[in-house]
Amino acid sequence: MTGAMRWPAAAEAAPVLALQGVHASLGRTPVLHGIGLALRAGRWTSVVGPNGAGKSTLLRLMAGLLAPTAGSVRLDGRPLAQWPHRARARRLAWLAQGGAADPAADDLLAYDVAMLGRLPHQRWLAAPSAADHAAVEAALRQTQAWDWRSRPLAQLSGGERQRVLLARALAVQAGVLLMDEPLANLDPPHQADCLALARAQAEAGRTVVTVLHELHAALAADDLVVMAGGRVLHHGGCGDAATHAAVEAVFGHRIRIHRVADQWVALHR
């Protein structure tokens, strides 16, 4: 690991998500090797690294969609596997890579897709409550998808679909928001909107984790996790020199990180 892991003085509380000595495989192929991470409330962490680094696998592990072959994953200090499904679904929201959704959802209206995010809060077969409708409307407005709430998901463009699925994740109102490539299919203005949403979620006290290929976007987070070969090479603040050195190194020194117009950007050498 390059550099010591440092936390802001205000972030001394116990981690919301903690991984210790985690190994994971896809089929018979080992993918993650000895992962250790501690993620706290009120922080936005972006995961970066070259293709095949294990970034998406790490996020699936945090979401409970993949079980570790060794080590522990804890949510609020409790092993993730011990959480009841509904309780975990209320605590942790997930946006899959590429806007993946159940194919059966294609015939649902955008509003009903976003309402799926409220299922963990509803009793079996109960009609949505006023609170459910309010949460869905707020989420669709946050992602600027309210205007096509009455259109089937299958009739939406890739970017429109992505925004509806993001609204579904926001509608959960979970304390932990995990997003794998949330900027996929979005045009630049809506990419900026998505990053602003991630920032707002963290400022509201939530734990936000994003996997991003866009380094300029990743550098807008609070912290970066730099991965390669299924290992965490560095975890530190986005403004730290050690973090910049780790990012530059993992991409073969083909980029340099600079401060431009009050933001960090990665420029090709």
N, C-alpha and C positions, 0 to 999 in steps of 0.2 A: 504494500500500500504506500502510495506517495503522500507524504505529509501526515500529520496527526489529525485524527477526526476531532473537529471542534464544534461546539454548540454555542449559540448565543446565551448570554448570561440569563436571559429571561426564560430559557427553555430547559429548565432543570427537572420538569415533571417526568414521570415514568413514560416510556415510549408507548404510543398507541399500537404500532406494529413493530414487532421485534423478531428478527431471524437470527438464529444462532447455529453455526456449523451445518448449514442446510446444503444437502445434495439432492439433485433431482434428475430424472431420466425421462426421455420420450421413447416409449417402447423399451428396447434394450440399450439405447444409446445414452450414456451419461451426458448431461447438458450443463448442469450447475454443480459447482465444486466448492464446498466449504463457505457458503455465503453467510456473512454476518452483517446485519443492518439494524439500526434503531431509528424509527421515524416518529416524530412527535406532532402533537396537535398544533395547528396554526402555522404549519410549514408546507410549502410547495416544493416537492422534490422531482426533478427530471432525471430520467435514466437515459444515458447516451452510450454509444459505442458502435463499432463497425458491425456490418451484417454478420449474423451468426454468433454474436456475443452472448446471447441468452437473455436479452432484455424482455422480450415478450413472455418467455417462459418464467422469468422472475415475477412478472406482474400476475400471471395466471396462478402462480404459487401463492402470492399474497391474497388473491381473490378466493382461494380455496378450490379452484378448478383443477388443481394438480396437487397431489400429495407428495411430500418429500420422501426420498428413499432413506434419508438420515437427517438428523438435526431437528430443530423445532421452529415452528412459526406460531407466534402468539399475537392475539388481538386483545388489547386491554389486559395483558398479563395472563390470559387464558389460552391454552392451546386451541388453535383455530378449528381443529377437527372436533373439539368438544362443544363447540357452539351449536345450539339447535338451528336448523336451517333458516327458519323465519327470523329468528333473532339476528343471525349473521346477515341476512338479506336487508334488515333494517339498518344495520350498523355500517354496512359496506356496500357501496354501489360500484358498478363495473361497466365500462364502455369497451367493447371488444375492438380489435384491430379491423380496419376496413369497414366499420359500420355493420359488422355481422349481426344478423338477427335471425330468429327462427323463420324459415321460409313460410310458415303458416301466417306470419305477421304481415306478409306482403298485401294481403287482402283487407287488412285492418285500416281504418282511418288513422291519420296521423295523431289525432287526439287520443284514440284508443290505444295506440302504441305507447304514447307517453303515459297513459293511465296504468300500463303494465308495471311501471315503477312504483305504483302505490299498492300492489298486491301484498307485499309483506305487512302492510298496515291494516289490511282488511280481514274481517272474519270470513270464514268459508262461505262462498256463494252470496255474501252480503253485497248490496248495492254500494257504489262509491258514496262516501260522505261528502258534506260540504267542504271539509278540510282537504279531502282528496281532490275535488274539483279545483279548489283554490291553488293547491300545489301544482297541479298539471298546467293550469293557465299561467301561473307565474313562470314555470319552467319553459313553456313554449314561447312566452314573450321574451324571456331571457335569451333564448337562442334565435329569436326573430323568426320563429316557425308558426306563429299563431295564425297568420293569414291563410295557411293551407291546412288547417286543422281538420277540415272536412274532406280532404283528398286521401285516397288510398296510398299506402306507403309505396306500392309498386309503381305508381304514376309519378313519383318524385324523382328529381335528378339526384345524382350522387351526393352533391353538396347539401341539397334539401333533406335528403334521407339522413345524412350524417347529423344534421342539426336536430332532427326529430329524435334520433336515438340518443343524442346528448341530452335532450330534454327529458327523455325517459330516465336517464341516470340521475339528473338533477332532481327529478320529482320524488325520488326516494328520500331526499333530505337526510342522507346518511352522514355520519361523522367522518367517514373515510371514502374518498372518491378516487378510483383507479381508472386511468384512461390510457388505452394503448393506441397510439397514433391518432389522437383526436383531431388533428388538422387535415387528415386525409380528405380529399375531394373538396376542400373549402378554398374559396378564392381569397386573396390576400386580406381584404377588409374583414371577412368573416374569420379568418385565422386570427387576426388581431382581437376580434371580439371573443373568440374562444380563450385566448390567453388572458384577456381581462376577466373572464369568468373564473378561470383557475385561480387568478390572483384574489378575486373577491371571495371565493370559497375558503382560501387559506386565511384571509383576513377575518372571516367570520368564525375562525377557530377550528376549521376542519383540517384533516390530513389529506393532502392532495399529492398523488403520484402520477406522473405522465411519462410514457415512453415516447421520445421524439427523435426523428431524424434531422429535423431542422435545428441546427445548433443555435442560430440566432434566437429562436423561440425558447429552446431549452435554457439558454443563459438568462432568460427573464425570470426564471424560478428563484427560489431562495437557495436551494442546494442542488448539487449535481452528484449523481452516482455514475461513475465511469466504469464501464465493463469491457472485458475482452476475454474470449475463450472460456466463458462460463464462470468467470471470477470477477469480483469487485476489486478494481485496482485503486480506486480512490473514492472518498465520500467527503465532500466539503462544500463550503459556501461558493456561490457563483462568482463572487468578486475576489476570491482568494487567488493569489499568484500560484499556489500549489495546485489548485484546481485547474487553472488555465494550462499549466505545464502538463498535467495528466491528460487533458483533452488533446492537446497538441501532439503528445507522444503517442496516444492510442490511435491517432489517424496518421501516423508515420511522418509527423512534422510537415504535412502538406498544407496545414492551415496555421494561422496565427490569430490570437484573440486580442482585439483592440477595443479601446473605449472610443465610441463615436456617437456624438450627439446625445451624451448622457446615457448610453446603453452599451452593453457588451455585444460585440459582433465577431463572428469567425470569418476571416477572409482567407481565400486561397493564396498560397505563396507562388 
